[in-house]
Each structure stands twice: as C-alpha cells, then as structure tokens.
Amino acid sequence: MWKRWLILILFIIGSGILVGTHGGTAAYLLFYTTLLLPVFSLIYVIYVYFRFRIYQKLEHRTVVKGERIPYTFRLANEDFIPYYNVSVVFLKDHSTVENLHMASNYCLAPNDGISSSTFLTCHYRGEYLAGISHARVTDYLGLFSITYPIQTRIEMTVYPRIVDLASFAYSPVQMDEKDRRLQNHNRQDILDNELRSYLPGDSMKLIHWKASAASGKLLCRNYTEESKNIVCLAADFHAISCKPEEKLVLEDKILEGVLAVVKYLWKGGTRTRLFFSMQEISVVDINTYVDIEAFYAFCCDMRFQASLELDELVRRASSEIPAGSNFMLFTAYLSRKLFDELYLLKGNAVTTTIFYMKHSAGQKSEMEDLFASEFCFVPVTFEDEIVPVLEGREHE
C-alpha cells in the first residue's frame, strides 16, 4: 500500500511542478485529479463499509471437539456499485473451515454475492468464537483499507471428547496368571484407613507419616484384604495462569487425558478412584460406564475455577489412596508443596505418575527436574497432542 501512496505523491508533486512551470488547463486538471483521487477513495471505502454484508450460518453451536458441522457463509453486494478488493479472514486458532477455495481478494458485482457451503471443525474444548474473524475492504486504488466487523458472530460451546486409547504406555503392570494364583494362596492384603501403634518388625512402608507427626508417635495402618487392583487419578481444575488462548488448550489436554485414561482402565477391568475439586474435594469410584458418563457430564459444564490448589487436593485425598497403589495426576501446576505431599505418599509405597501440561517446549525448569528425580514425570508441551503421549508414540 505504501508504494501506491508513494506513486500518488510523486504524481501530485509532478503535476504541481507542471502547473508552476507551464500552467494550462491540462496541467490544472491533472493536478486537481491527483488531489481528489484519495478523497474519492476514502469516501468509497467508507460507503462500502456501511453497505457490505456478510452472512454465516452453522447448523448448531454446541458440539463435541473434533465434530464436523455443516457451515455456510455468504458475502453479498446488495448495492448498485461494484465492491473491489474485498478479503475475508477466518479464525484459525481453535477451529478450521474446510476446503476454502476463495481468492484472497475479489470483486463483487452489483446485486451479486459469493456463497460457500463447507464444514467447520472445533479443535479444543471450551467456549470461543469460530467462523469469520473479519473482512477487509480496500478501495479501487489500494490507498485505504478498513476492517469490516462481523455482526453475526458465532460463539461455540465445545464439549470434550472421550478418546479410545489403543494402548496406555503408563498403565500399571498387570500380574500374570502365576502371580494371581500366588496372590490367592497367600491372601494378598492391602492397608486400610484404620491406624494402630507401630510394632517392632513392621515395615517402614506401613507407617502413616502425617498421622505420626500429628500424634507424636509412630502409627501404622491395619491390614485388610484387597478384592481388586485400584488406580487413583487426580484432575487439577484450579485456574491456569497463562494467556487466554493457551489456557484453553491446556485445559483441554487435562480433561481429554483424564477421560481417556479413565475409560481405558475401565475397559481393562481396573477399578479407578478419581479425585477432583471445585469448592470441596470430590471422590468418585469408577465402576461402570454410567460413572464415566456422569463425570463426563460434569466436565461439559465445568469451569477451571477450583478453590483448592493441587497440593491441598492431594493432602486431603491421601487418606483415600491405598498404600501400594498407583496414583496419576493431570495438571499444569508444579510446586514444592505438591512435591512434599507426593513424597509422603511415596513413603506409603504409592507409585505416582505426573502428566504435566507445559506452557512451552523450552528447557526443563528446576521444578520439573525435582519431580522427575522422584516420580514418573511425563511433560506434555503446548504443541503436543495428549493422546499420542498417553499411547507412548509422541515422537513418531
């Protein structure tokens, strides 16, 4: 655009010199024409700005992530003058409009328009705008350009999806049939929540360190028979501190990861105990697919506004996590307090796996190195898809 302005200015200067040196009707006509051209261009752009029309239609605005929805839009010239150099920009951060074969700049004849029927796909769970972002109207000389606002903005409500994992690289190791027979013979036991005083010969793994510190004496958990393996999961729904567009992506990774793992473990016959919080801690045992559907319904309307931070959630949940079990966390939050709480669980032989949603793919922080030194630590960068990471094929 600046090149066109430069040419116009040179024409104005040249015609002014011509008027001063030679005069005459032709020189004055050229001079005033070059002066009035930008004025007419500005008036034209402003006129088109108020007369131009964009229509877009979506079949429904509440969808599941990844669902293809029929989408139609129309650019209309309902006037008696042509519109030159009109361009349309689509929102691309969180959604995609398929098979767009439109020129970046085009002309609309009077009482004419351009229509297109295609599909729109939303890539992340949440609430955000989709479709056309804005249109840009440029005059016939390319001197002025005005952004045209969209009146019919499409606000999408996108629910998370439940993915079927082909495999789960971080699934607890399953015992073979020989181990199972040995377990039945020896009546394999686990620890329950009732405490007793420490007795000489008790394993250090049986000591409840937090209760011991509070009472001033060593306390151990009692034994009770275990009927089946159990895996505990914690979903961190505390507000994520980052840019709004990044926040949406990280929230989606947490929800999709939790839902995928819960379904995978349920299909494999593994009992799952799920911990999350909003105002208070919630504990959900996943025994049937109805339990998964109930949690999914909660996720559809939930906002990441939990009052409990993850370290406090783990502290309150610790009494519900059996010793010797597996504990998995999905979070975008790391802290020293969280590390200390997980380290106490490690003292009860709890195996912890942390799926950490990173804001960037930069170098590891000191906090990440600290967690990786004691636990199974799985970073999921902003650019990574959560499903390949869970399946162990993120580098394919």
C-alpha positions in Angstrom: 0.0 0.0 0.0 2.9 2.4 0.8 4.1 2.0 -2.8 0.8 3.2 -4.2 0.9 6.2 -1.8 4.4 7.0 -3.0 3.4 6.9 -6.6 0.4 9.1 -5.9 2.5 11.6 -4.0 5.0 11.7 -6.9 2.1 12.4 -9.3 0.9 15.2 -7.1 4.4 16.7 -6.9 5.0 16.3 -10.6 1.6 17.8 -11.6 2.2 20.7 -9.2 5.6 21.4 -10.8 3.9 21.2 -14.2 1.3 23.8 -13.1 4.0 26.1 -11.8 6.2 25.9 -14.9 3.8 25.6 -17.8 0.3 26.2 -16.5 -2.7 25.5 -18.8 -5.9 23.6 -18.4 -4.4 20.1 -18.8 -1.9 20.7 -16.1 -4.5 22.0 -13.7 -6.8 19.1 -14.5 -4.1 16.6 -13.8 -3.1 18.4 -10.5 -6.7 18.5 -9.1 -7.4 15.0 -10.2 -4.5 13.6 -8.3 -5.5 15.6 -5.3 -9.1 14.4 -5.4 -8.4 10.7 -6.0 -7.5 9.9 -2.4 -10.6 11.8 -1.3 -12.9 9.8 -3.6 -11.1 6.6 -2.5 -11.8 7.3 1.2 -15.4 8.1 0.5 -15.8 4.9 -1.4 -14.3 2.8 1.3 -16.5 4.4 4.0 -19.6 3.8 1.8 -18.8 0.2 1.2 -18.0 -0.3 5.0 -21.6 0.6 5.8 -23.2 -1.3 2.9 -21.3 -4.5 2.7 -23.0 -7.6 4.1 -21.6 -10.9 5.4 -23.9 -13.8 6.5 -22.8 -17.0 8.1 -24.8 -20.0 9.4 -24.0 -23.0 11.5 -26.3 -26.0 12.0 -25.7 -26.0 15.8 -23.4 -24.2 18.1 -23.0 -26.8 20.9 -20.7 -29.6 19.6 -18.1 -32.1 20.7 -14.5 -31.5 20.0 -13.5 -32.7 16.5 -17.1 -32.9 15.2 -17.6 -31.7 11.6 -20.5 -29.3 11.5 -22.1 -28.0 8.2 -21.2 -24.4 7.8 -22.4 -21.8 5.2 -21.4 -18.3 4.6 -22.3 -15.6 2.0 -20.6 -12.4 1.0 -23.2 -10.1 -0.5 -23.2 -6.9 -2.6 -26.7 -5.6 -2.2 -25.8 -2.2 -3.8 -25.7 -0.6 -7.3 -21.9 -0.1 -7.4 -19.2 -2.8 -7.5 -17.1 -3.7 -4.5 -13.4 -4.1 -5.3 -10.7 -5.8 -3.3 -12.7 -7.4 -0.5 -11.0 -10.1 1.6 -12.2 -12.3 4.4 -10.1 -13.7 7.3 -11.2 -16.8 9.2 -10.5 -17.6 12.9 -7.8 -20.3 12.8 -6.5 -20.6 16.4 -9.2 -23.0 17.7 -11.2 -24.1 14.7 -10.8 -24.8 11.0 -13.1 -24.2 8.0 -12.5 -26.9 5.4 -12.0 -26.7 1.6 -11.8 -23.0 1.2 -11.0 -22.2 -2.4 -11.6 -18.4 -2.4 -9.2 -15.8 -3.7 -7.7 -13.5 -1.0 -9.0 -10.5 -2.9 -12.0 -10.5 -5.1 -14.7 -8.2 -6.6 -18.4 -8.3 -6.1 -20.6 -7.0 -8.9 -23.8 -5.1 -8.0 -26.5 -7.3 -6.6 -24.1 -10.2 -6.6 -22.5 -12.4 -3.9 -20.3 -15.4 -3.2 -21.6 -18.3 -1.2 -19.9 -21.4 0.1 -21.1 -24.5 2.0 -18.4 -26.4 3.8 -17.6 -27.9 7.2 -16.3 -26.3 10.4 -14.3 -28.3 13.0 -13.5 -27.1 16.5 -10.2 -28.4 17.9 -10.5 -27.6 21.6 -13.0 -27.9 24.4 -14.3 -24.6 25.7 -16.3 -21.5 24.7 -14.9 -19.4 21.9 -15.6 -17.7 18.6 -15.4 -19.6 15.3 -16.0 -18.8 11.6 -15.2 -15.5 10.0 -13.0 -13.2 12.1 -13.3 -10.0 9.9 -13.4 -8.7 6.4 -11.1 -6.1 4.9 -12.4 -3.6 2.3 -9.9 -1.8 0.1 -10.6 1.0 -2.4 -10.0 0.6 -6.1 -6.6 2.3 -6.0 -5.4 0.3 -2.9 -4.9 3.5 -0.9 -7.2 2.9 2.0 -8.2 -0.2 3.9 -10.9 -0.7 6.5 -11.6 -3.7 8.7 -15.3 -4.7 8.5 -16.7 -6.1 11.8 -18.8 -9.2 11.8 -22.3 -8.7 13.1 -23.3 -12.4 13.1 -20.5 -13.7 15.3 -20.6 -17.5 16.0 -20.0 -18.3 19.7 -19.3 -22.0 20.0 -19.7 -24.3 23.1 -17.4 -27.2 22.6 -17.6 -30.3 24.8 -14.6 -32.6 25.4 -14.4 -35.9 23.7 -13.7 -39.3 25.2 -11.0 -41.0 23.2 -10.4 -44.7 23.0 -6.7 -45.3 23.6 -5.2 -48.1 21.5 -2.7 -48.6 24.4 -1.6 -46.8 27.6 2.1 -46.6 28.0 1.8 -45.7 31.7 -0.7 -48.4 32.7 0.1 -50.2 35.9 1.9 -53.5 35.3 -0.6 -56.4 35.3 0.2 -59.6 37.1 0.4 -62.8 35.1 -1.6 -65.9 36.0 1.1 -67.3 38.1 1.2 -64.2 40.3 -2.5 -64.2 40.6 -2.5 -67.9 41.8 0.2 -67.0 44.3 -1.9 -64.0 45.4 -5.0 -66.1 46.0 -2.9 -68.6 48.0 -1.3 -66.0 50.2 -4.5 -63.9 50.6 -2.8 -60.7 49.4 -3.6 -57.8 51.7 -3.6 -54.0 51.4 -3.7 -51.3 54.0 -7.0 -49.6 55.1 -7.5 -46.3 56.8 -7.6 -47.5 60.5 -4.5 -46.7 62.4 -2.6 -48.6 65.1 0.6 -48.1 67.1 3.8 -49.2 65.5 5.1 -52.6 66.5 8.6 -53.9 66.2 9.1 -55.7 62.9 6.6 -53.5 61.0 7.8 -52.3 57.6 8.6 -48.7 57.4 6.3 -48.5 54.3 3.4 -49.1 56.6 3.9 -46.0 58.7 1.4 -43.2 58.3 3.9 -40.3 58.5 1.4 -37.5 58.6 -0.6 -39.0 61.4 2.5 -39.9 63.2 3.8 -36.4 63.1 0.5 -35.0 64.4 0.2 -37.5 67.3 3.9 -37.5 68.3 4.2 -41.3 68.0 4.6 -43.8 65.2 1.3 -45.0 63.7 0.7 -47.8 61.1 -2.3 -48.7 59.1 -4.1 -52.0 59.7 -4.4 -54.7 57.0 -7.5 -55.6 55.1 -8.0 -58.0 52.2 -7.9 -56.4 48.8 -10.5 -57.6 46.4 -9.1 -56.0 43.2 -6.5 -53.6 42.0 -7.3 -49.9 42.1 -5.7 -46.9 40.3 -6.2 -43.4 41.7 -6.3 -40.3 39.5 -6.4 -36.6 40.4 -7.6 -33.9 37.9 -6.4 -30.4 38.7 -9.2 -28.0 37.9 -7.6 -25.0 39.5 -7.4 -21.9 37.3 -4.4 -21.9 35.0 -2.3 -18.7 34.9 -1.4 -18.0 31.3 -2.6 -16.3 28.1 -6.3 -17.0 27.4 -5.6 -18.8 24.1 -3.0 -21.0 25.9 -5.3 -21.6 28.9 -8.0 -23.1 26.6 -5.5 -25.6 25.1 -4.0 -26.7 28.4 -7.5 -27.2 30.0 -8.5 -29.4 27.0 -5.4 -31.6 27.4 -6.1 -32.2 31.1 -9.8 -33.1 30.5 -9.1 -35.3 27.4 -6.3 -37.1 29.2 -8.3 -37.9 32.3 -11.3 -39.1 30.3 -9.2 -41.2 28.0 -7.3 -42.9 30.9 -10.4 -43.5 33.0 -12.2 -45.2 30.0 -9.1 -47.3 29.2 -8.7 -48.5 32.7 -12.4 -49.3 33.0 -12.3 -51.3 29.8 -9.4 -53.2 31.2 -11.3 -54.1 34.3 -9.2 -51.9 36.6 -11.0 -50.1 39.4 -10.5 -46.3 39.3 -10.8 -43.8 42.0 -11.0 -40.2 40.8 -10.2 -37.1 42.8 -11.1 -33.5 41.8 -12.4 -30.4 43.5 -14.2 -27.2 42.9 -15.2 -25.8 46.4 -14.6 -29.1 48.2 -12.9 -32.4 47.3 -14.9 -35.0 45.4 -14.1 -38.7 45.3 -15.6 -40.8 42.6 -15.2 -44.5 42.2 -15.5 -45.6 38.5 -17.1 -49.0 38.5 -19.5 -48.8 35.5 -19.7 -46.8 32.3 -22.6 -44.8 33.9 -20.0 -43.4 36.3 -17.9 -42.3 33.4 -20.9 -40.6 31.7 -21.7 -38.8 34.9 -18.2 -37.5 35.2 -18.2 -36.5 31.5 -21.5 -34.6 32.1 -19.7 -32.7 34.9 -16.8 -31.9 32.6 -19.1 -30.5 29.9 -20.3 -27.7 32.2 -17.3 -27.3 34.4 -15.1 -24.3 34.6 -11.5 -24.4 35.8 -12.2 -22.3 38.9 -11.4 -24.8 41.7 -10.7 -23.1 45.0 -8.4 -25.9 46.1 -4.9 -26.0 44.7 -3.4 -29.4 43.7 -1.2 -29.8 46.8 -4.2 -29.3 49.1 -6.2 -31.7 47.0 -3.5 -34.3 47.3 -3.2 -33.7 51.1 -7.0 -34.3 51.6 -7.1 -37.2 49.2 -4.1 -39.0 50.8 -6.3 -40.9 53.3 -8.3 -42.3 50.4 -5.3 -43.6 48.4 -4.4 -47.2 49.4 -0.8 -47.9 50.2 0.9 -49.7 47.3 -1.5 -48.4 44.7 -0.8 -46.3 41.6 -1.6 -42.5 41.6 -1.8 -40.4 38.4 -2.1 -36.6 38.3 -3.1 -34.4 35.4 -2.0 -30.8 36.0 -0.5 -27.7 34.6 0.8 -26.8 38.1 4.0 -27.7 40.0 5.1 -26.5 43.4 7.3 -27.5 46.3 4.3 -28.1 48.4 2.9 -30.6 45.8 6.3 -32.4 45.8 6.3 -32.7 49.6 2.7 -34.2 49.6 3.6 -36.7 46.8 6.8 -37.6 48.6 4.8 -38.5 51.7 2.7 -40.8 49.6 5.8 -42.4 48.2 6.6 -43.4 51.8 3.4 -45.4 51.7 4.6 -47.2 48.6 2.3 -45.2 46.3 3.6 -45.1 42.8 3.0 -41.6 41.3 2.8 -40.6 37.6 2.5 -36.9 36.8 1.2 -35.7 33.4 2.4 -32.1 33.3 0.9 -29.8 30.7 3.7 -27.3 29.9 3.1 -23.8 28.5 6.1 -24.1 26.2 8.5 -26.7 24.8 11.6 -24.9 26.3 14.2 -26.3 28.6 13.2 -28.1 31.8 12.8 -25.9 34.8 14.4 -26.8 38.2 10.9 -27.8 39.5 10.5 -30.3 36.6 13.9 -31.8 37.4 12.9 -32.1 41.0 9.7 -34.0 40.2 11.4 -36.2 37.6 14.1 -37.2 40.1 11.5 -38.9 42.4 8.4 -39.7 40.3 7.4 -40.9 36.8 7.2 -37.5 35.2 5.6 -37.0 31.8 5.8 -33.5 30.3 3.2 -32.6 27.7 4.1 -29.5 25.8 1.8 -26.9 24.4 2.4 -28.3 20.9 1.9 -32.0 21.8 -1.3 -33.9 21.4 -2.2 -35.7 24.6 -3.4 -39.0 23.0 0.0 -39.9 21.4 1.7 -39.1 24.6 -0.5 -41.4 26.6 0.0 -44.1 24.0 3.7 -43.7 24.1 4.1 -42.6 20.4 4.6 -38.9 20.8 7.9 -38.9 18.8 6.6 -40.9 15.9 
